[in-house]
């Protein structure tokens, strides 16, 4: 198994992540990268735990959609 990152794949992931709305992206990264709980994120952001859960779910959906179709919102590119 090759553990060397594929530059093109990393760029594709980064582009998909950048297309997620800012608040959703911050919560996505806090959960996935920083390994914070929903309660920790809620406390830091002032949101409710339920709101954090909803935003994380939306971020997953948007990230997945962006990966599958990077030009879904083609008019936002300009």
N, CA, C and O of each residue as an XYZ file, in Angstrom:
312
protein
N       0.837     -1.184      0.000
C       0.000      0.000      0.000
C       0.882      1.248      0.000
O       1.813      1.361      0.797
N       0.582      2.168     -0.891
C       1.349      3.396     -1.031
C       0.784      4.451     -0.089
O      -0.372      4.850     -0.233
N       1.579      4.907      0.869
C       1.125      5.912      1.828
C       1.453      7.323      1.385
O       1.099      8.282      2.071
N       2.120      7.471      0.257
C       2.458      8.787     -0.262
C       1.181      9.461     -0.778
O       0.466      8.884     -1.598
N       0.891     10.686     -0.300
C      -0.346     11.343     -0.735
C      -0.310     11.716     -2.215
O       0.707     12.167     -2.742
N      -1.426     11.517     -2.849
C      -1.583     11.892     -4.250
C      -1.936     13.377     -4.300
O      -2.964     13.796     -3.770
N      -1.082     14.160     -4.937
C      -1.261     15.608     -4.970
C      -2.607     16.004     -5.589
O      -3.281     16.897     -5.077
N      -2.991     15.360     -6.660
C      -4.257     15.687     -7.328
C      -5.448     15.378     -6.421
O      -6.415     16.138     -6.377
N      -5.373     14.264     -5.702
C      -6.468     13.895     -4.795
C      -6.558     14.872     -3.628
O      -7.657     15.239     -3.211
N      -5.424     15.292     -3.104
C      -5.429     16.274     -2.021
C      -6.035     17.602     -2.490
O      -6.786     18.235     -1.748
N      -5.721     18.016     -3.691
C      -6.294     19.250     -4.234
C      -7.806     19.117     -4.403
O      -8.550     20.055     -4.117
N      -8.256     17.961     -4.865
C      -9.689     17.728     -5.041
C     -10.411     17.795     -3.693
O     -11.489     18.381     -3.598
N      -9.831     17.207     -2.664
C     -10.425     17.257     -1.326
C     -10.449     18.678     -0.779
O     -11.432     19.104     -0.174
N      -9.362     19.404     -0.996
C      -9.294     20.783     -0.513
C     -10.323     21.674     -1.213
O     -10.964     22.507     -0.572
N     -10.479     21.498     -2.521
C     -11.484     22.286     -3.255
C     -12.890     21.988     -2.741
O     -13.700     22.897     -2.565
N     -13.170     20.713     -2.504
C     -14.490     20.325     -1.992
C     -14.713     20.921     -0.611
O     -15.820     21.354     -0.291
N     -13.682     20.944      0.195
C     -13.799     21.502      1.545
C     -13.996     23.013      1.516
O     -14.761     23.558      2.312
N     -13.316     23.682      0.611
C     -13.450     25.145      0.508
C     -14.845     25.579      0.061
O     -15.260     26.703      0.345
N     -15.558     24.719     -0.622
C     -16.897     25.070     -1.113
C     -17.976     24.944     -0.039
O     -19.115     25.362     -0.252
N     -17.627     24.377      1.101
C     -18.583     24.271      2.206
C     -18.692     25.647      2.867
O     -17.675     26.319      3.044
N     -19.888     26.076      3.232
C     -20.022     27.364      3.935
C     -19.125     27.420      5.177
O     -18.871     26.405      5.826
N     -18.657     28.619      5.487
C     -17.649     28.824      6.526
C     -17.997     28.154      7.852
O     -17.177     27.407      8.386
N     -19.182     28.397      8.395
C     -19.550     27.831      9.702
C     -19.556     26.307      9.651
O     -19.074     25.652     10.575
N     -20.099     25.743      8.578
C     -20.116     24.286      8.422
C     -18.693     23.738      8.317
O     -18.377     22.696      8.893
N     -17.845     24.442      7.585
C     -16.455     24.008      7.413
C     -15.723     24.013      8.757
O     -14.967     23.089      9.059
N     -15.948     25.051      9.558
C     -15.302     25.127     10.868
C     -15.737     23.971     11.764
O     -14.912     23.382     12.462
N     -17.013     23.649     11.747
C     -17.511     22.548     12.566
C     -17.006     21.217     12.025
O     -16.615     20.344     12.799
N     -17.010     21.055     10.726
C     -16.488     19.836     10.105
C     -15.040     19.594     10.531
O     -14.685     18.484     10.930
N     -14.213     20.621     10.448
C     -12.806     20.481     10.808
C     -12.624     20.255     12.305
O     -11.738     19.507     12.718
N     -13.456     20.897     13.116
C     -13.363     20.705     14.562
C     -13.689     19.265     14.941
O     -13.054     18.698     15.831
N     -14.671     18.672     14.275
C     -15.048     17.285     14.573
C     -14.025     16.318     13.998
O     -13.551     15.428     14.703
N     -13.681     16.481     12.729
C     -12.833     15.506     12.041
C     -11.338     15.669     12.313
O     -10.630     14.672     12.456
N     -10.853     16.889     12.387
C      -9.416     17.109     12.551
C      -9.051     17.302     14.024
O      -8.124     16.669     14.529
N      -9.787     18.180     14.707
C      -9.465     18.486     16.105
C     -10.045     17.466     17.078
O      -9.709     17.477     18.262
N     -10.916     16.583     16.586
C     -11.520     15.517     17.394
C     -12.274     16.065     18.612
O     -12.198     15.502     19.704
N     -12.999     17.168     18.408
C     -13.799     17.755     19.482
C     -15.190     17.141     19.487
O     -15.698     16.722     18.448
N     -15.787     17.091     20.641
C     -17.157     16.592     20.749
C     -18.128     17.710     20.355
O     -17.758     18.882     20.288
N     -19.373     17.317     20.097
C     -20.383     18.318     19.778
C     -20.555     19.289     20.938
O     -20.741     20.487     20.725
N     -20.494     18.779     22.165
C     -20.645     19.637     23.347
C     -19.502     20.650     23.434
O     -19.736     21.816     23.753
N     -18.278     20.221     23.156
C     -17.134     21.141     23.179
C     -17.290     22.232     22.122
O     -17.037     23.408     22.385
N     -17.702     21.831     20.947
C     -17.883     22.803     19.863
C     -19.009     23.775     20.211
O     -18.886     24.979     19.986
N     -20.097     23.255     20.755
C     -21.220     24.116     21.149
C     -20.780     25.140     22.182
O     -21.160     26.308     22.103
N     -19.990     24.715     23.136
C     -19.512     25.623     24.179
C     -18.610     26.711     23.593
O     -18.700     27.876     23.979
N     -17.751     26.325     22.670
C     -16.813     27.287     22.070
C     -17.493     28.263     21.119
O     -17.077     29.416     21.011
N     -18.534     27.810     20.432
C     -19.177     28.659     19.425
C     -20.409     29.388     19.933
O     -20.861     30.353     19.317
N     -20.958     28.927     21.062
C     -22.184     29.532     21.578
C     -23.433     28.974     20.925
O     -24.526     29.506     21.118
N     -23.284     27.920     20.162
C     -24.426     27.266     19.528
C     -24.948     26.167     20.447
O     -24.279     25.774     21.403
N     -26.144     25.678     20.150
C     -26.648     24.526     20.883
C     -26.024     23.256     20.310
O     -25.532     23.248     19.181
N     -26.048     22.203     21.087
C     -25.512     20.929     20.610
C     -26.296     20.446     19.398
O     -25.716     19.909     18.454
N     -27.618     20.638     19.422
C     -28.453     20.222     18.294
C     -28.072     20.991     17.025
O     -28.048     20.416     15.937
N     -27.777     22.277     17.160
C     -27.382     23.078     15.996
C     -26.035     22.607     15.450
O     -25.843     22.540     14.236
N     -25.109     22.282     16.343
C     -23.811     21.764     15.914
C     -23.997     20.452     15.157
O     -23.369     20.239     14.120
N     -24.855     19.576     15.670
C     -25.127     18.304     14.995
C     -25.705     18.534     13.604
O     -25.300     17.875     12.646
N     -26.650     19.467     13.489
C     -27.258     19.750     12.187
C     -26.238     20.325     11.210
O     -26.204     19.941     10.040
N     -25.410     21.244     11.694
C     -24.403     21.839     10.812
C     -23.357     20.819     10.380
O     -22.872     20.864      9.250
N     -23.010     19.904     11.276
C     -22.058     18.865     10.902
C     -22.671     17.940      9.851
O     -22.007     17.568      8.884
N     -23.921     17.578     10.040
C     -24.599     16.726      9.056
C     -24.671     17.429      7.698
O     -24.457     16.799      6.662
N     -24.965     18.706      7.698
C     -25.005     19.466      6.440
C     -23.621     19.551      5.797
O     -23.484     19.472      4.577
N     -22.602     19.713      6.639
C     -21.246     19.791      6.094
C     -20.847     18.476      5.430
O     -20.195     18.480      4.386
N     -21.233     17.356      6.027
C     -20.948     16.055      5.416
C     -21.659     15.917      4.075
O     -21.075     15.453      3.097
N     -22.922     16.324      4.040
C     -23.688     16.246      2.797
C     -23.066     17.137      1.722
O     -22.897     16.713      0.579
N     -22.728     18.369      2.091
C     -22.146     19.297      1.121
C     -20.770     18.833      0.656
O     -20.444     18.948     -0.525
N     -19.973     18.316      1.564
C     -18.647     17.819      1.198
C     -18.769     16.670      0.206
O     -18.050     16.618     -0.792
N     -19.675     15.764      0.487
C     -19.895     14.630     -0.406
C     -20.377     15.090     -1.776
O     -19.895     14.609     -2.802
N     -21.312     16.006     -1.792
C     -21.808     16.528     -3.073
C     -20.706     17.230     -3.849
O     -20.604     17.077     -5.066
N     -19.881     18.000     -3.146
C     -18.791     18.714     -3.812
C     -17.765     17.759     -4.394
O     -17.196     18.024     -5.453
N     -17.526     16.656     -3.711
C     -16.581     15.667     -4.243
C     -17.123     14.997     -5.489
O     -16.381     14.745     -6.438
N     -18.413     14.709     -5.490
C     -19.021     14.010     -6.622
C     -19.251     14.913     -7.815
O     -19.181     14.461     -8.958
N     -19.523     16.178     -7.566
C     -19.801     17.111     -8.653
C     -19.202     18.470     -8.300
O     -19.908     19.329     -7.772
N     -17.918     18.684     -8.580
C     -17.269     19.924     -8.171
C     -17.814     21.178     -8.840
O     -17.551     22.287     -8.375
N     -18.566     21.021     -9.925
C     -19.091     22.200    -10.623
C     -20.597     22.340    -10.424
O     -21.289     22.913    -11.267
N     -21.098     21.822     -9.320
C     -22.524     21.879     -9.033
C     -23.017     23.324     -9.001
O     -24.102     23.624     -9.497
N     -22.222     24.211     -8.421
C     -22.565     25.632     -8.373
C     -21.575     26.395     -9.228
O     -20.791     27.192     -8.715
N     -21.607     26.159    -10.497
C     -20.640     26.734    -11.407
C     -20.641     28.266    -11.371
O     -19.600     28.881    -11.606
N     -21.785     28.893    -11.084
C     -21.877     30.349    -11.090
C     -21.129     30.965     -9.901
O     -20.849     32.164     -9.917
N     -20.798     30.174     -8.868
C     -20.063     30.700     -7.727
C     -18.556     30.790     -7.993
O     -17.812     31.341     -7.182
N     -18.122     30.260     -9.105
C     -16.680     30.272     -9.401
C     -16.174     31.663     -9.749
O     -14.969     31.906     -9.674
N     -17.051     32.581    -10.128
C     -16.612     33.911    -10.540
C     -17.058     34.961     -9.591
O     -16.770     36.140     -9.795
